[in-house]
Amino acid sequence: EQCKRWEPKLIELIGELVDLGYVELLGQTYYHSLSGLYGPERIEFKRQVEMHRSLMDGLFGFKPEVFENTECLYNNSIARAIDDMGFEGIVTEGADRILKGRSPNYVYRAKGCGLKVLLRNYRLSDDIGFRFSSRSWCEWPLTSEKYIRWIEWTPGESIVVFIDSETFGEHHSRESGIFDFLKALIRKIAESRYLVWSTPSEILEKRDERGVIDVDDFSTVSWADLERDTSAWLGNGMQLTVYESIKSLGPLVRSLGDEAFYTVWRRLQSSDHLYYMSTKSGGPGEVHGYFNPYGSPYEAFTVYLRVLADFEVRLKVRLEETGRREARYLFPVPSDKAFTFYREFARSMNLRVRSLHDLLSALRSVDIKSIEFHSERGDFGRWVRQVIGDMELAEVLDEASSLGLVGEKLRRKLIEALEARIAEVEGGGSPIFK
């Protein structure tokens, strides 16, 4: 969208490269969002991926077969979602903690599905992306001959050098010699007896899998900062507040089904907003500060909350105007009115929910002893009645609690009640977004 508005010739240039067969376009989330982390069903994530794939097809007549999630975010659930959508492979960070002593320079397979995994060689990538123009680097200046020699000496079958396009001209200016380096590198690798340029799909076709990559949902990997996890966007209270707030508005936007509200909501999901709120220090902090257009992460947080509050008010008004008054039951409540799960009296489980969707998600996974404890006390119905304000659902939950059910039968009964009520309230949304 920005290219169309500010530099449409860039789209034409990319199209020419695609037509020549010199590049392969990767799939992405349309709004560069963290929607891949939005719960087990990943409805919004899949919708944004399809939007991007349709855009690539419309602009260039090319349907991506290999995917790269926002900032290389990856875990087993994301891999399964991408596999379900028909992609052949995915590119993510070759972090040491997921390789466990193995080399990133081979093709792997995602755990639990057939998706092939290409891993970024972060050392060779960062030599260009971050260190190229650093005069304090012991290898400065980096020449094409030196870099090719490093690659030739690196064991493996495929080396993924994965860097931002703004590396060339923005991160490293023309005066640094980055363009001359790139021009020489392209030519000399083409002339090499030992190296050959390949697109991701070509690698996946030529190379066999060498093992499984296993990254559980609580160990999500990315290519950001030294930690290579989600902390670049979810590392402090400000970021978590914003992330949970924008995510929680999804059911209401779906309920309304208005494309204008969808567009604003999705633009507010851009990972950049959260990135600017990072309060990290040291090298990572300097990088965050370099990109931050605000005076500080606190200003970024304040500005975003003002915009989000305005959007939430407009959304509530629009729902009222369209006669969807019950949709107010889906709005998240303030943190001080959240429902806190306990295992027994005075033994908190450190799990708090602020909306019906949060409650439904928690009931699917929380320890059954906690569910039995709260059900026996009538806590679920009481919170829904007094805080959420949904008298109809409260009665159903009270009735479920009075049946004397225990164990998984109780869990299923409560989940069924919540699913039915949420589906009823959301019922007016456009089917395409369900």
C-alpha positions in Angstrom: 0.0 0.0 0.0 2.8 2.4 0.8 4.6 1.6 -2.5 1.4 2.2 -4.4 1.1 5.6 -2.7 4.7 6.8 -2.5 6.8 4.9 -5.0 4.7 2.8 -7.5 7.8 2.4 -9.8 9.2 0.0 -7.1 6.3 -2.4 -7.7 7.1 -2.3 -11.4 10.8 -3.1 -10.7 9.9 -6.1 -8.5 7.5 -7.3 -11.2 10.3 -7.2 -13.8 12.5 -9.3 -11.5 9.7 -11.8 -10.9 9.1 -12.1 -14.6 12.8 -12.8 -15.2 12.7 -15.6 -12.6 15.5 -14.0 -10.6 13.6 -13.7 -7.4 11.0 -15.7 -5.4 8.3 -13.8 -3.4 7.7 -15.1 0.1 4.3 -15.2 1.9 3.8 -12.8 4.8 1.1 -11.4 7.0 -0.5 -8.6 5.1 -0.2 -6.1 8.1 3.2 -7.3 9.4 1.4 -8.3 12.6 1.8 -10.6 15.6 -1.5 -12.3 14.7 0.4 -15.7 14.5 0.4 -15.6 18.3 -3.4 -14.9 18.6 -4.7 -18.2 20.1 -5.0 -21.8 18.8 -7.4 -21.2 15.9 -5.4 -18.4 14.4 -8.3 -17.1 12.4 -7.0 -13.6 11.9 -3.5 -14.9 11.1 -4.7 -17.1 8.3 -6.9 -14.3 6.9 -3.9 -11.9 6.8 -1.7 -14.5 5.1 -4.4 -15.1 2.5 -4.8 -11.4 1.9 -1.0 -11.1 1.3 -1.0 -14.2 -1.0 -3.9 -12.7 -3.0 -2.0 -9.4 -3.3 1.1 -11.1 -4.6 -1.0 -13.0 -7.1 -2.9 -9.8 -8.2 0.2 -7.7 -8.5 2.8 -10.1 -9.9 0.8 -13.3 -10.9 2.8 -15.2 -8.3 1.5 -17.3 -5.5 4.1 -17.7 -2.7 4.8 -21.3 -1.8 7.3 -20.5 1.0 6.4 -18.4 4.0 8.3 -16.0 6.3 6.3 -14.8 9.3 6.6 -11.3 10.7 10.1 -10.9 12.0 10.7 -14.7 11.6 8.3 -15.5 14.5 8.0 -19.3 14.6 6.7 -22.1 16.8 5.1 -25.5 16.1 1.6 -24.1 16.0 2.5 -21.4 13.5 4.1 -24.1 11.4 1.0 -26.3 11.5 -1.2 -23.3 10.5 1.1 -22.5 7.5 1.2 -26.2 6.5 -2.7 -26.3 6.6 -2.7 -23.4 4.2 -0.7 -25.3 1.6 2.7 -23.7 1.9 5.7 -26.0 1.1 8.2 -24.4 3.5 8.9 -21.6 6.0 12.0 -19.5 6.7 12.9 -18.7 10.3 15.8 -17.9 12.6 18.6 -20.5 13.0 18.8 -19.8 16.7 21.2 -22.0 18.6 18.6 -23.0 21.2 16.3 -24.6 18.6 19.2 -26.3 16.7 20.6 -27.9 19.8 24.1 -28.4 18.4 23.0 -28.9 14.8 23.9 -26.7 11.8 21.4 -24.2 10.3 22.8 -25.0 6.9 20.4 -27.9 6.1 16.7 -28.3 5.4 14.6 -29.5 8.3 11.0 -30.4 8.9 8.5 -28.8 11.4 7.4 -31.0 14.2 3.9 -32.5 13.8 3.4 -31.7 10.1 5.1 -31.9 6.7 6.2 -28.3 6.4 9.9 -27.9 5.5 12.0 -25.4 7.4 14.8 -23.2 6.1 17.0 -21.6 8.9 18.6 -18.3 8.6 22.4 -18.3 9.2 22.4 -15.4 11.5 26.2 -15.0 11.7 26.7 -14.7 8.0 23.5 -12.6 7.6 24.4 -10.2 10.4 28.0 -9.8 9.0 26.3 -7.9 6.2 23.1 -6.6 7.9 24.7 -5.1 11.0 28.5 -5.3 10.9 29.4 -4.3 7.4 30.1 -0.6 8.0 31.3 -0.9 11.6 34.9 0.2 11.7 35.3 -1.3 15.2 34.6 -4.8 13.8 37.8 -6.8 13.6 36.8 -8.0 10.0 36.2 -4.5 8.7 36.3 -3.8 5.8 34.3 -6.7 4.5 35.1 -7.5 0.9 33.3 -9.9 -1.5 36.4 -12.1 -1.7 36.5 -12.5 2.1 32.8 -13.1 2.4 32.8 -15.8 -0.3 35.7 -17.5 1.4 33.8 -17.7 4.6 30.8 -19.2 2.8 33.0 -21.8 1.0 34.5 -22.8 4.3 31.1 -23.2 6.0 29.9 -26.8 6.2 26.4 -27.6 5.0 24.2 -27.9 2.0 22.4 -24.6 1.9 23.3 -21.2 3.5 20.4 -18.9 4.0 21.6 -15.2 4.1 18.4 -13.4 5.1 18.6 -9.6 5.6 16.3 -6.5 5.3 16.2 -4.8 2.0 16.9 -1.5 3.8 20.3 -2.9 4.6 21.3 -1.5 1.2 21.2 2.3 1.3 19.6 2.9 4.7 21.4 0.9 7.3 24.6 1.2 5.3 24.9 4.2 3.1 26.2 4.2 -0.5 29.4 5.7 0.8 30.0 2.6 2.9 30.6 0.6 -0.3 27.6 -1.7 0.3 26.4 -1.5 -3.3 29.8 -2.2 -4.7 30.1 -5.1 -2.3 26.7 -6.5 -3.4 27.4 -6.1 -7.1 30.8 -8.0 -6.8 29.2 -10.7 -4.5 26.5 -11.5 -7.1 29.0 -11.8 -9.9 31.7 -13.8 -8.1 29.3 -16.3 -6.6 27.9 -16.8 -10.1 31.4 -17.5 -11.3 32.3 -19.8 -8.3 33.1 -23.5 -8.8 31.6 -24.3 -5.4 28.6 -22.0 -4.9 25.4 -21.4 -6.7 22.5 -19.0 -6.1 19.2 -20.7 -5.3 15.7 -19.5 -4.4 14.0 -21.1 -1.3 11.8 -23.3 -3.4 14.8 -24.6 -5.3 16.6 -25.5 -2.1 13.5 -27.3 -0.8 13.2 -29.3 -4.0 16.9 -30.3 -4.2 17.7 -31.0 -0.6 16.4 -33.8 1.8 15.3 -33.1 5.3 17.9 -33.6 8.0 15.8 -33.7 11.1 12.9 -32.0 13.0 12.7 -28.5 14.4 10.7 -28.5 17.6 9.7 -25.1 19.1 6.8 -25.1 21.6 4.4 -22.2 21.8 6.0 -20.9 25.0 9.5 -20.8 23.4 8.6 -18.9 20.2 11.7 -17.9 18.2 12.3 -14.8 16.1 15.3 -13.0 14.6 15.0 -9.9 16.8 17.5 -8.8 19.4 20.0 -11.0 21.2 17.3 -13.1 22.8 15.8 -14.1 19.4 12.3 -14.5 21.0 9.2 -12.4 21.4 10.7 -9.9 23.9 11.3 -7.2 21.3 7.5 -6.7 21.2 6.2 -8.4 24.4 9.0 -7.7 26.8 7.5 -5.2 29.2 4.1 -4.2 30.8 3.4 -1.5 28.2 3.8 -3.9 25.3 1.7 -6.6 26.9 -1.1 -4.2 27.7 -1.3 -3.0 24.1 -0.9 -6.5 22.7 -3.8 -7.9 24.8 -6.0 -4.9 24.2 -5.8 -4.9 20.4 -6.1 -8.7 20.3 -9.2 -8.6 22.6 -11.1 -6.3 20.2 -11.0 -8.9 17.4 -14.3 -10.6 18.3 -16.0 -7.2 18.4 -14.6 -6.2 15.0 -15.7 -9.6 13.6 -19.1 -9.1 15.1 -19.5 -5.8 13.4 -18.2 -7.0 10.0 -17.4 -3.5 8.8 -14.4 -3.4 6.4 -13.4 0.1 7.5 -13.1 -1.0 11.1 -11.3 -4.1 10.0 -8.7 -2.0 8.2 -8.0 0.3 11.2 -7.9 -2.6 13.6 -5.4 -4.5 11.4 -3.2 -1.5 10.9 -3.0 -1.1 14.7 -1.7 -4.7 14.8 1.6 -3.8 13.0 4.5 -5.1 15.1 6.3 -1.8 14.7 3.9 -0.1 17.3 5.0 -2.6 19.9 8.6 -2.5 18.8 8.8 1.2 19.6 7.7 0.6 23.2 10.7 -1.6 24.0 12.7 -0.4 27.0 15.7 -2.6 26.5 19.2 -1.2 27.1 22.6 -1.9 25.5 22.9 -2.9 21.9 19.3 -4.0 21.4 18.1 -0.8 23.0 20.1 1.3 20.6 18.6 -0.5 17.6 15.0 0.0 19.0 15.8 3.7 19.5 17.2 4.0 16.0 13.9 3.0 14.5 11.6 4.8 17.0 10.0 7.9 15.5 8.8 9.0 19.0 10.9 10.7 21.7 10.8 7.6 23.9 9.0 4.2 24.3 6.7 5.9 26.9 5.6 8.5 24.3 5.0 5.7 21.8 2.8 3.9 24.4 0.9 7.1 25.3 0.2 8.0 21.7 -0.9 4.4 20.8 -3.3 4.2 23.8 -5.0 7.5 22.8 -5.6 6.1 19.3 -6.7 2.8 20.6 -9.2 4.4 23.1 -10.6 6.5 20.2 -11.0 3.4 18.1 -12.7 1.5 20.9 -15.2 4.3 21.5 -16.0 4.5 17.7 -16.4 0.7 17.7 -18.9 0.7 20.6 -20.9 3.5 19.0 -21.0 1.7 15.7 -22.2 -1.5 17.4 -25.0 0.5 19.1 -26.0 2.1 15.9 -26.3 -1.3 14.1 -28.5 -2.7 17.0 -25.8 -5.0 18.3 -26.1 -4.0 21.9 -25.2 -7.4 23.2 -21.8 -7.1 21.6 -20.8 -5.0 24.7 -20.5 -8.3 26.6 -17.4 -9.2 24.5 -15.5 -6.0 25.4 -12.6 -6.6 27.8 -13.1 -5.2 31.3 -10.5 -3.2 33.2 -7.6 -5.1 34.8 -8.9 -4.4 38.3 -12.1 -6.3 37.4 -10.4 -9.3 35.8 -11.3 -12.8 36.9 -8.4 -14.5 38.8 -8.2 -18.3 38.8 -7.4 -20.1 42.1 -6.7 -23.7 42.8 -8.2 -23.4 46.2 -8.8 -20.6 48.7 -5.9 -18.1 48.8 -3.9 -20.1 46.3 -3.8 -18.0 43.1 -2.7 -19.6 39.8 -1.5 -16.4 38.4 -4.0 -16.6 35.6 -6.4 -13.6 35.0 -9.0 -13.1 32.3 -10.7 -9.9 31.2 -13.3 -11.0 28.6 -15.5 -13.9 27.7 -13.1 -15.0 25.0 -10.3 -15.0 27.6 -12.4 -17.1 29.9 -13.2 -19.6 27.2 -9.5 -19.9 26.3 -8.6 -20.4 30.0 -11.3 -23.0 30.6 -9.8 -25.1 27.7 -6.4 -25.5 29.4 -6.6 -24.6 33.1 -6.2 -27.3 35.8 -9.6 -29.0 36.3 -9.2 -28.6 40.1 -9.4 -24.9 39.7 -12.5 -25.1 37.5 -14.2 -27.4 40.1 -13.2 -24.9 42.9 -14.8 -21.9 41.2 -17.8 -23.8 39.8 -18.7 -25.1 43.3 -18.6 -21.5 44.6 -20.6 -20.1 41.7 -17.7 -17.8 40.8 -18.1 -18.0 37.0 -21.8 -17.0 37.0 -21.2 -14.3 39.6 -18.3 -12.6 37.6 -20.3 -12.8 34.3 -23.3 -11.3 36.0 -21.7 -8.6 38.1 -18.7 -7.6 35.9 -19.5 -8.6 32.3 -23.2 -7.8 32.7 -24.6 -10.8 30.7 -27.5 -12.0 32.8 -28.5 -14.7 30.3 -25.0 -16.4 30.2 -24.7 -16.0 34.0 -27.9 -18.1 34.5 -26.6 -20.8 32.2 -23.3 -21.0 34.0 -25.0 -21.1 37.4 -27.2 -23.9 36.1 -24.1 -25.8 34.8 -22.5 -25.4 38.2 -25.6 -26.7 40.0 -25.6 -30.1 38.2 -22.8 -31.5 40.4 -20.6 -32.3 37.4 -16.8 -32.8 38.0 -13.7 -33.4 35.9 -13.8 -33.1 32.1 -17.6 -33.3 32.0 -17.8 -30.0 33.9 -15.2 -28.5 31.7 -17.1 -29.4 28.6 -20.4 -28.2 29.9 -18.9 -24.7 30.7 -17.1 -24.5 27.4 -20.2 -25.4 25.5 -22.2 -22.7 27.3 -19.6 -20.0 26.6 -19.1 -21.1 22.9 -22.8 -21.0 22.3 -23.2 -17.5 23.9 -20.2 -16.0 22.1 -21.4 -17.5 18.8 -24.9 -15.9 19.4 -23.4 -12.5 20.2 -21.0 -12.6 17.3 -23.7 -13.9 14.9 -24.1 -10.7 12.9 -20.5 -10.7 11.6 -19.6 -11.3 7.9 -19.2 -15.1 7.4 -15.9 -14.6 5.5 -14.2 -13.6 8.8 -15.5 -16.4 10.9 
